[in-house]
Amino acid sequence: MSCIQKFKIPAVDGIETVEMPENSEIFAVLQDGNDIALFATCERERDNEVRSFLLIRTDEDLPAERTYLGSVSFLHAFNKSGVGTVRDTPFELHVFELAPEVTS
């Protein structure tokens, strides 16, 4: 049976891995507090696979084998209680899925 699932990754530069059902289709990238949320359609009965995502700021070098998923602007900082304050320097993170051979 198909469903929509949310996968959270920290909003920091670098490569993050996420375990999700095989062949999940990511359709949205959104800010979720201090994190980034990937929303995907998934088949519950599928085995999990590990997928890799590159988070970079504007004007950084890109690997050749990647798929753009979306960008998130962080205009607020959140503390552990979820209360937001305006950042002195807003920033954007651009999210790319890396081809398996790029991360091995």
N, C-alpha and C positions, 0 to 999 in steps of 0.2 A: 504494500500500500504506500502511496506517495504522501509526503508531508512537507511542510516548510520547517527548517531548523535554522537556529542562529548559532554562529560560531564566533566567539570573541577572541581578538588578538590585541596585545598591548600596542599602544600608539607610540612606538619608538622606531627610529631608523634601523633598518637591518632586515634580516631574513627571519621569518617566523614559520613554524610548521603547525599544521592543523590536521587532526585525524577526523575524517568524515566518511560517510558511506560512499562506496565506489560510484563513479559517474554522477555525483551530485552536481547540479547546475547552479552556480552562483548568479543571482540576479540583482543583488543590491549590496552596496557598501555604505554604511552609515556610521556617524559618531554615536557612541554609547558611553556617556560619561567621559572618563579618561581613556577609554578603549575604542577600538574599531570593531564593528559587528559586520560579519559577512552573513547574508541571508541566502539560503540555497534550497532548491527543491531536492528532496532526497527520497530514496526507496528504503524504508525501514529494514527490510530483510536482507539487504546487501551487506557484504563484508566491508570493513573499514579500510581505507587507504590513507597514507600520509601525503599531504600536499603542501607545497612550499610557496610562500608569498614574500615578495620584496616590498618593503615600505621605504620610500625615499622622499626627500624634500625636493622642491623645485630646483632645477639647474644642476642635478647630479647625474652621473653617467649611468646608462642603462645597459644591462646584458642584452645580447642579441636575441635570445630565445625567451620571450615573455609575452604575456597577454594582459593588456590593461583592463582593470576591473572598475576603478573609480578613484575619486579624490575626496578627502575629508578636510574641512577647514576647522581648526581648533581656535576658537575665539575666546573660550572660557577655560579656566582651570577648575577642577573639581577636587574637593577634599574628600576624605573617606565618608563623611556624612552625606555627600551628594550636593553640598552647597557650592554654587559656582561663583567665581570672581573673574573679572575681565583680565585677560593676559596683557602684559605690557607689549609683547610682540606676538601677534597672532601668527600661526604657521599652518601650512597645508602638508598633508602626507598623501602621496600617490601610491595606490596599491596595484601591484602587478602579480599575476601568478607566473611562477617560473616553470619552465619545462623540466621534467625529471633529470635530464642529463646536465642541466646547469647547476643543480644542487648536489650532485654526486661527486 
